[in-house]
């Protein structure tokens, strides 16, 4: 993974609540009003299960969060009790586009999945992002199917 | 969910190791040699995290496992700390095909996801299974992208 000078890829910290984490995620989809207590509660839930939840950020030279991503690791029985990584919720702050931070985030999470012993990593994306993920070394798999309740 | 008479949809039990669970999964993909101790270890890992891992089976009138499926529940920050269900590892024993057990399994896991408060359920499938999942109330989403390490 190559980052611009002064940028850092690291695990999410609880203090990122007031460090542009939610604002960056909002470029991806709706987040809603999350209080600091609610954030801490979820942060602790994720932190108690480091073998499953691996939330990461990229910070800029000022130390501000400018990209987000989650690696969720699923323990299966198939493939000799293999683990599968799921890459989720990749977002990049609009003011930081053009620096390949999305590529760095995906590459960082993909390397982490390999280091943690996953036999594969998967993710779902819209058709116009297929080319981007191919640049990250992914190939097309199947079709994502969705059922929404709300 | 409608099952043929005598068939039951239930959570996986540790005794299913010697009740055709692995053999049913093998119709889906390679499983490898899993000892009873290895199975118990993973079963306990899943059981410690019932808010995440929901492995299910369908048994036939003889009580034998003839279908499998997993609902993995992911806790996100987005969508007001919403949960997303991932339907994984659906398999049906070849001798029990034609009884719509796959449909019952997917419907059972989908209902469970809704009951557990997920705002959506997603899964990945091959193109020739799209029609099947449409019958389960799913619609096409994006494209699955994969990177394999082994």
Interface residues (C-beta under 8 A of the other chain):
Chain A: X22 X25 X28 X29 X30 X31 X32 X33 X34 X38 X39 X42 X45 X46 X49 X52 X53 X70 X72 X74 X75 X76 X77 X78 X79 X80 X81 X86 X88 X89 X110 X113 X114 X118 X119 X120 X121 X122 X123 X124 X125 X126 X127 X129 X130 X133 X134 X136 X137 X138 X139 X140 X141 X142 X143 X144 X145 X146 X147 X148 X149 X150
Chain B: X22 X25 X28 X29 X30 X31 X32 X33 X34 X38 X39 X42 X45 X46 X49 X52 X53 X70 X72 X74 X75 X76 X77 X78 X79 X80 X81 X86 X88 X89 X110 X113 X114 X118 X119 X120 X121 X122 X123 X124 X125 X126 X127 X129 X130 X133 X134 X136 X137 X138 X139 X140 X141 X142 X143 X144 X145 X146 X147 X148 X149 X150
